[in-house]
Amino acid sequence: MPGTVVDREQNAKKIKDLLGTNPELVEEVNEFEREYQFRKKLVLARREAGLTQKELEELSGLDQRTISRIEVDEKISPSIKTLIKYLGAMGYELDIIRAK
């Protein structure tokens, strides 16, 4: 089914293979992949908390449309304040860690 996690992961791999060794393009794809993985973790955290987007709306004060866009719309970049509300409603905190 188009738009599924599997499709996106397969497409990301195809794109990386096509880019070859162009460092600027490779970095752009890597950045997209990091953002995609972050959004995927947000959805997983919400589901593990046993919450629907509607239930998270009630807990966070964010509307369901905003929650949906945070989770799937790579064209938007949520503010830190919005991410704190999203995560805080599920008992998470936003933190900074050094990459390995």
C-alpha positions, 0 to 999 in steps of 0.5 A, spaced: 500 500 500 502 506 498 505 511 503 506 505 508 512 505 512 515 499 508 514 503 502 518 509 505 524 505 507 524 502 500 524 508 497 529 511 502 534 505 500 533 506 492 534 514 493 541 512 497 543 507 491 541 512 486 545 518 489 552 514 489 557 519 492 554 526 491 556 528 499 551 534 499 545 529 496 547 524 501 547 529 507 540 531 505 537 524 504 540 522 511 537 528 514 530 526 511 531 519 514 533 522 521 527 526 521 522 520 518 525 516 524 524 521 529 516 521 527 516 514 527 518 514 534 513 519 536 508 514 533 510 508 536 511 512 543 503 514 542 501 507 540 505 504 546 502 509 551 495 506 548 493 513 546 489 515 539 491 521 536 484 524 539 486 522 546 492 525 545 489 531 543 485 531 550 491 530 554 496 535 550 491 541 548 494 540 541 488 539 536 488 532 532 490 535 526 496 538 529 498 531 532 497 528 525 501 533 521 507 532 527 507 524 525 506 524 518 507 531 514 515 532 513 513 539 510 512 541 517 517 542 523 513 542 529 516 548 534 520 545 541 514 548 545 509 543 541 514 537 541 514 538 549 506 538 549 506 532 545 511 528 549 509 531 556 502 528 555 505 521 554 510 522 560 516 523 556 521 529 556 525 532 550 532 531 552 539 532 548 543 527 547 550 526 544 550 522 537 554 516 538 
